[in-house]
């Protein structure tokens, strides 16, 4: 059954209060051949409460609550991936693409115009620029894949999501966090190098240092903020492997879910 089905809307309307509107999340969760949908009620564009509805279920409350747990988990993951993953996915790569070209052009200049320390600095920055662009490509790949799959629920081409879809979403969520952390780490590693390059007066460097390059060198000579709401920063995080970071982020998500679930469940309009 599609989330826009008339019967689903009828069920959702039963629990709507005066002056409220409601939104039914795309995709249902199926238990024992019953389809369950997550509904958010809003008043003046502010979410008030929510409900779990099913046009075809005569099950007891426990089955509704089992569906609620999965529906809430997927709803939170979807919201966070679209919010933070979407912002990262849409970020321009013009800055590091331009800086990569600048570093390469300086290194490719004929003649022995750079000291070995300066050449090492440019090689370091070129490597970090390549890392940044590679990380960004992966973020775009993950986000695009998730967006395409979610669009199938939104368009009604797919009706039910499964536990496997939820597991995939939490893995995407955690990997995006890891990739964002790596990006900020790579940028911060370049700070002293960018400061050094920004001050270089060599004609062989200055000839490639246009207005945009100077702007980006100045911008990335400052430490990048570590208070990103999506990426988790904790002590010794940089020592974790990719797999360890992903597992830590998944654990962090489930801790947050365990905190949110009881309060939302307590205020469910249905099941009461």
N, C-alpha and C positions, 0 to 999 in steps of 0.2 A: 504494500500500500504506500502511495506517495504522500509526503508530508503536507502537500497542498490539497489532499483529498477532502471532499466536503464532509465526510464523516469525522475526520480528524479535527477539522475546524469546529464542528458541532460539539465535540467533546471538550475542546479547549474553551469554548464560549461558556460552558457551564460554570466555570470557576473565575470568570472575569468579573471584576467589580466596577462600580460606577466610574465613568470617565477614563477607564483603562483601555489600552490596546494590548495586543499580544502578538508574539512572534513564535512560530514553531521551528525548532532547529531542523535543518535538512537531515534526512537519514533517520531511520528508526533502529531500535535494537530488538531482536527477536528472541523470545524465550518460550519454549513449548508451543510454538506456532502462533504466539501472541505478539503483536507488534506494539512497541512502546515508543512514545514520542516525548521530547522535552519541550516544555512551553515556558517562555518568559513573559511575565505581565509587566506593563509599564504605565506610568502616569506622568504626563508632561516630560516624556523622553527619559525618565528615570526608572530603572527596573525596581519593581516593588517586591514581588515574590515569584515563585515558579511552581510548576506542577508536572507530574508525569501522567500522561493520558494514553488510553488505548481504546479504539472503537470495537475491538474484537475480543477483549479479555474479560473473563469472569473470574479471574484468579483472585486469591487472597492478597492481603497487603504485602506479605513477604515477597511475592514475585514482583510487584511494582517497585519495591525498595531495591531488589536485586537489579532491576533494570535502571533505576535511578543512579546507582553507584557507577555503572558503566556509562550512562548518558552524561553524567556530570564530568566524569574523567575525560571523555572525548570532547565535551564542550570547552573545558578549560584548556586542553591541549590545542584545540582548534583556535581559540581566541588568542593564545600566546604566540602560536606559530604565525598567525596572520599579522599580529601586532608587531612583534619584534623581528621575526624572520622576514616579514614583508618589508619592514623598514630597511633591513640590511640588504635584502635582495635588490631593492630599488636604488641603493646607494650608487652614486656615480663612481666610475673607476678612472675618470679623466685625470685625476691628480697623480695616481701612481703609474698610469700609462705614460703620462708626460714625463714624470721623474725617471722612469725606466729608460725612456729615450734619451733624456739628458745624460744620465750616468753612462749609457752605452756610447753616446757621441763623444763624450770626454775621453773615455777609455780607448776609443778607436782613433783618436787624433794621432797622426803620424809624428814620429820623433820622440825623444826622451824628455817630455815636458813635465812629467809628474815624478815626484819622489816616490820611493817604494811605499812609505807610510800612507801617502796620499792615494796612491793606486789601490792599496789594500782597503782604504776607506771607501773608495768608489765601488770596488768589487763587493764589499760588504753590503753597501746600500742597494746595489743592483740585485744582489741575491734576495734581500728583504723585499724589494719591490716585486720580484717574481713570486715570492711566497705570498704576498698580499693579494696579488691578482689570482693566484691559484686557489687560495682560500675563498675568495669572492666567487669564483666560478663554481665551487662546490656548494656554497650557500644558495646561489641562484638555481643550481640543479636540484637541490633538495626542496627548496620552496616551490619551484615550478611543478615538481612531481606531486607534492602534497596538494597544491592548488588545483591541478588537473583532476585528481581523484575526488577532492571535495566538490568540485564543480559538477561531477556526475551525480552526487547526492542532491545538489542544489537544483539541477535541471530535471531531476526525477528519472535519470537513466539508470541509476542504482538506487535501490530503496532501503536496504538494510546494511549497516556496517557491522563488523564482527570484532571479536577479541583480537584477531590478527591485525585489523586496521588500527585498533587502539595501540597495540604493541609497536606497530610501525610508526605511529604518530609520536609516541614518547621517545622512540629512538631518534627520530628526526629532530624533535625538540632539543634533546640532549646534545646531538651532534652540532646543531646550529650554535648552541652555547659554547661548545668547545672551539668551533671555528672563530667565533667572535672573540673569545679569549686569546686565541693565537694571533688574531689580527692586532689587538691592542698591544700584546706583548711584543710583536714584531715592530710596531710603530715606536714603542718606547725604547726598544733597543737601538733605534736609529737616532735618537735625540742628540747625543753628543756628536755623532757623525754629521748630522744635518747642520748643527751649529758650526762645526768646523768648515764644511763646504760652503756654507752661506758667507763666510768671511774671507774665502779665498780670493786673491787678487790676480791670480795668474791669467794672462790673456787667453790662454788655451781653454780655460774654464769659463771666463767671463763671456766669451763669444757665444757660448751655448746657453748662457743664463738669461733667458728672456724674462719678461714681467711675470708671467704665470709661474715659471720655475722659481723665481725669487719669492713669490707669494707662498707657494707650497713649502719651500724650504723653511720659511719663517713660521708657517702654521705648524709644521711637524717638528720644529725645534722645541716645542713645548710638550710637556707630559700630557698624554691622553687620559681622560677621566676613567676611573675604575669603579664608578658607581652605576654602571649599566644595569638596568632593572632585569635584564634577561640573563646576561652572563654572570655566573657566580664566582666571586673572588674570595678566596679564603687562604689561610696561611699555607705556604708551600705548594699552592696549586700548580705552579710552573714545573714542579718536579713530577707531576703525575703524567703517566702515559695517556695517549688518546683514549684507550679503553677504560682506564681508571677514571679519567675526567668524565666520560660519558656515564659511567655507573654512578659516580658521585652526584652528577646532575639529576639523574633519574631518581636517586634516593631523595634528593632535595625536593623534587616535584611531589613524590608520594608522601613526604612529611607535610608539605603544604596542603595536599589533597586531604590528608587525614585531619588537618585542622579545619578546613573549610566544610567538609562533608557534613559533620553533625549540625552545624548552625543552619546550613541550607536545608537539610533534611527536616530539622525541627520546624521550619516555617513553610514546609510544603503545603500547598492547598489541596493537593491530591497526590497520593493517598494521605489521608489525615492520620 
